Amino acid sequence: MKKIITFGQHNATLERVKSAATLQLNTIPANTPLYMPLAELADAMNQVEFFHVVSIFPGKGKIVFTVSKEATNAGVIDATCNVIAEMLDTDIVVSNERAEETV
């Protein structure tokens, strides 16, 4: 599963393969502050019953975590969106990851 989560002027890619998952904040335009420190986001994600954050890569804007096998993809998406929405008090839009076109 690979989804794009858009919140405010920012977006992140949520990826899950079996019990491994990542959330990567994508490139943020210059002079656009992100009011969500990665460590605080990881701490909030650790509060989700079926998430366990393994690593944080601040330079890449990435959080690596495991997901219990019983969790559905929809549950992972919902839980991730809820964490972001609670931290930022903003609306969330989820879309499918699309392959970039090559010309």
JOCORCOR-V778357 format. One record per pair of residues at least 24 apart in sequence whose C-alpha atoms are under 10 Angstrom apart, sorted by the first residue. I is the first residue (numbers start at 1). J is the second residue. D is the distance in Angstrom with one decimal. If there is no record, write none. Layout:
I/J/D ; I/J/D
This chain:
1/73/7.2 ; 1/74/9.8 ; 1/77/9.7 ; 1/96/8.8 ; 1/97/8.9 ; 2/73/9.7 ; 2/77/9.8 ; 2/95/9.0 ; 2/96/6.6 ; 2/97/5.7 ; 2/98/9.1 ; 3/77/8.2 ; 3/94/6.6 ; 3/95/5.7 ; 3/96/4.8 ; 3/97/5.1 ; 3/98/8.9 ; 4/77/9.9 ; 4/93/8.1 ; 4/94/5.7 ; 4/95/5.2 ; 4/96/6.0 ; 4/97/5.7 ; 4/98/8.9 ; 5/77/8.8 ; 5/80/9.0 ; 5/81/7.5 ; 5/84/9.4 ; 5/92/6.7 ; 5/93/5.7 ; 5/94/4.6 ; 5/95/6.6 ; 5/96/8.9 ; 5/97/9.5 ; 6/81/9.3 ; 6/84/9.9 ; 6/90/10.0 ; 6/91/8.4 ; 6/92/5.7 ; 6/93/5.1 ; 6/94/6.3 ; 6/95/8.1 ; 7/81/9.0 ; 7/84/7.9 ; 7/85/7.9 ; 7/88/8.4 ; 7/89/9.5 ; 7/90/6.5 ; 7/91/6.1 ; 7/92/4.9 ; 7/93/6.6 ; 7/94/9.0 ; 8/34/9.7 ; 8/85/10.0 ; 8/88/8.8 ; 8/89/9.7 ; 8/90/6.6 ; 8/91/7.0 ; 8/92/7.7 ; 8/93/9.2 ; 9/33/9.6 ; 9/34/9.0 ; 10/34/7.8 ; 11/92/9.3 ; 11/93/9.1 ; 11/94/9.5 ; 12/61/9.1 ; 12/62/9.2 ; 12/94/9.7 ; 13/62/9.3 ; 13/94/9.7 ; 13/95/9.7 ; 13/96/9.6 ; 13/97/7.9 ; 14/62/9.9 ; 14/63/9.7 ; 14/76/9.1 ; 14/77/7.8 ; 14/80/8.4 ; 14/81/9.9 ; 14/94/9.7 ; 14/96/9.9 ; 14/97/9.2 ; 15/64/9.7 ; 15/73/9.7 ; 15/76/9.8 ; 15/77/9.5 ; 15/97/9.5 ; 16/65/9.4 ; 16/66/8.9 ; 16/67/8.4 ; 16/73/7.8 ; 16/76/8.6 ; 16/77/9.7 ; 17/66/9.6 ; 17/67/9.4 ; 17/73/9.7 ; 18/66/8.9 ; 18/67/7.9 ; 18/68/8.7 ; 18/69/6.9 ; 18/70/10.0 ; 18/71/9.7 ; 18/72/9.9 ; 18/73/9.5 ; 19/51/9.5 ; 19/65/8.5 ; 19/66/5.4 ; 19/67/4.8 ; 19/68/6.0 ; 19/69/5.8 ; 19/70/9.2 ; 19/71/8.9 ; 20/51/9.8 ; 20/52/9.8 ; 20/54/9.7 ; 20/64/7.7 ; 20/65/6.3 ; 20/66/4.7 ; 20/67/6.2 ; 20/68/8.9 ; 20/69/9.5 ; 21/51/9.2 ; 21/52/9.8 ; 21/53/9.3 ; 21/54/9.8 ; 21/63/8.5 ; 21/64/6.0 ; 21/65/5.3 ; 21/66/5.7 ; 21/67/6.9 ; 21/76/9.3 ; 22/53/9.3 ; 22/54/9.8 ; 22/55/9.6 ; 22/56/9.8 ; 22/62/6.8 ; 22/63/5.6 ; 22/64/4.5 ; 22/65/6.1 ; 22/66/8.4 ; 22/67/10.0 ; 23/56/9.8 ; 23/61/8.3 ; 23/62/5.7 ; 23/63/5.2 ; 23/64/6.7 ; 23/65/8.3 ; 23/80/8.7 ; 24/56/9.9 ; 24/57/9.2 ; 24/58/9.9 ; 24/60/7.4 ; 24/61/5.6 ; 24/62/4.2 ; 24/63/6.3 ; 24/64/8.6 ; 25/58/9.8 ; 25/60/7.8 ; 25/61/5.1 ; 25/62/6.3 ; 25/63/8.7 ; 26/60/8.6 ; 26/61/7.3 ; 26/62/8.9 ; 27/60/9.2 ; 27/61/8.7 ; 34/88/9.7 ; 35/87/9.0 ; 35/88/7.4 ; 36/84/8.7 ; 36/87/7.3 ; 36/88/7.3 ; 37/61/9.5 ; 38/62/7.9 ; 38/63/7.7 ; 39/63/8.8 ; 40/87/8.8 ; 41/80/9.8 ; 41/83/7.6 ; 41/84/7.5 ; 41/87/7.7 ; 42/83/9.5 ; 43/83/9.9 ; 44/80/9.5 ; 44/82/10.0 ; 44/83/6.4 ; 44/84/8.7 ; 44/86/9.3 ; 44/87/8.3 ; 45/79/8.2 ; 45/80/7.2 ; 45/82/9.5 ; 45/83/6.5 ; 45/84/8.9 ; 46/83/9.9 ; 47/83/9.1 ; 48/76/9.5 ; 48/79/7.0 ; 48/80/8.7 ; 48/82/9.9 ; 48/83/8.5 ; 49/79/9.4 ; 50/75/9.4 ; 50/76/8.5 ; 50/79/9.3 ; 51/76/8.5 ; 51/79/9.1 ; 51/80/9.5
